[in-house]
Amino acid sequence: MTRIGHGGDVYAAARELGRDLHQLLDFSASINPLGPSPAALRTMRAAEVLLSHYPDPACWALRQSLARHWHRPAEEFLVGNGSTELIHLLPRTLAIRHLLLIGPTFSEYAEAMTRAGGQVTMLMADRANGYRLRLELVLAALQKRRRPASGASPIDAVLLCNPNSPTGRACDAGAVRTLARLVARRGLWCIVDESFAEYADHASILSEPLPPRTVVLRSFTKFYGLPGLRAGYAVAKPGVIAQIATQQPPWSVNMLAQQTALAALQDARHAGRSLRFMERERARVQKALTRLPGCTVFPSAVNFLLMELPVGQKATAVVAVLRRQGLLIRDCSQVPGLNGRSVRIAVRSRADNDRLLRALSSLLCEGGA
Ligand SMILES: Cc1ncc(COP(=O)(O)O)c(C=O)c1O
């Protein structure tokens, strides 16, 4: 039941390799290598007494805390069971039939559209530009596709992942805001997935009021280091939030998740430490990967790097060899818009990164995959 397009299935890898989970190093999911805030973990342990009650279906305390954090009303927030739950709610609740998606990108958006019986058109960022997102092309595409081919529904939403996964590229907030305003003016929805935006503050549009038909998604998985907890949130005008909430199952965010996420959000020291570490370590890993013969490493604003293996190597084969050594990296060869040599590597601790660099070096310098 492994789905193409996701990293982080350490359970399947452990079963397949006959190893303990903790013997694996997972570079395939991009999670803060410093782990969750220690204060958040203490809060989680203290919250176990709440397990004898149903969770707060309104996620009241967490939404109040988000409101203070972002200086906007609590009615502009909806908390979900990870941002994935919200991604799947959007097509149905906003009646999106035809999504313009800017790729190469995370697979779940297209998956959600397909499940809801909708259609996806992809606009690909160019490899020659290092997969830099050029938002002017989105507007040109909308102009061109105003009149859909017979039988097709007109595009009614645009989705941008910013910073983008798996390319690591980020657009400045100003450009995204311009896009969102123009998209709203045409009566379309603009969805911006900011699941990695804690690493790239300049990219987030949350510091100012949002245009009317804009939905921003955020996650406690990546920067807050809590993938197993399942917490994420949507930000939009209160009417839009109320509309999305109508289809959310009750109690989808448990109380450990609500309380831990709240404490994580408030730990500014851990956040600062995490950002400083990533800035240094990403630069170091990027430099080391670039030195591997024939490898191309793309610029990244976040906690992972997109890399192309040397010509003649296949991502699938290299990923499989590393996997047998307990090193999981993300095979991106099936991501539409990327080539068969593309892999994504999360930046982990210095020692873990050195282990992967040594393995890659011996694989690529001494023997084929
Ligand atoms: C870009 C992006 N958005 C959203 C998600 C979903 O994150 P979660 O459901 O854990 O919040 C992921 C997970 O890999 C992702 O890469």
The ligand as a Tripos MOL2 file, in Angstrom:
@<TRIPOS>MOLECULE
LIG
   16    16     1     0     0
SMALL
NO_CHARGES

@<TRIPOS>ATOM
      1 C1          4.6350   20.2150    0.3390 C.3       1 LIG1
      2 C2          3.9020   19.3770    1.3220 C.ar      1 LIG1
      3 N1          2.7040   19.7780    1.7600 N.ar      1 LIG1
      4 C3          2.0030   19.0510    2.6370 C.ar      1 LIG1
      5 C4          2.4900   17.8430    3.1100 C.ar      1 LIG1
      6 C5          1.6620   17.0720    4.0860 C.3       1 LIG1
      7 O1          2.1490   17.2730    5.3710 O.3       1 LIG1
      8 P1          1.3050   16.9100    6.6780 P.3       1 LIG1
      9 O2          0.0450   16.2580    6.2570 O.co2     1 LIG1
     10 O3          2.1820   16.0060    7.4570 O.co2     1 LIG1
     11 O4          1.0560   18.2390    7.3590 O.co2     1 LIG1
     12 C6          3.7250   17.3870    2.6790 C.ar      1 LIG1
     13 C7          4.2380   16.0850    3.1630 C.2       1 LIG1
     14 O5          5.1590   15.5240    2.6970 O.2       1 LIG1
     15 C8          4.4510   18.1740    1.7610 C.ar      1 LIG1
     16 O6          5.6450   17.7750    1.3230 O.3       1 LIG1
@<TRIPOS>BOND
     1     1     2 1
     2     2     3 ar
     3     2    15 ar
     4     3     4 ar
     5     4     5 ar
     6     5     6 1
     7     5    12 ar
     8     6     7 1
     9     7     8 1
    10     8     9 2
    11     8    10 1
    12     8    11 1
    13    12    13 1
    14    12    15 ar
    15    13    14 2
    16    15    16 1
@<TRIPOS>SUBSTRUCTURE
     1 LIG1         1 GROUP 0 **** ****
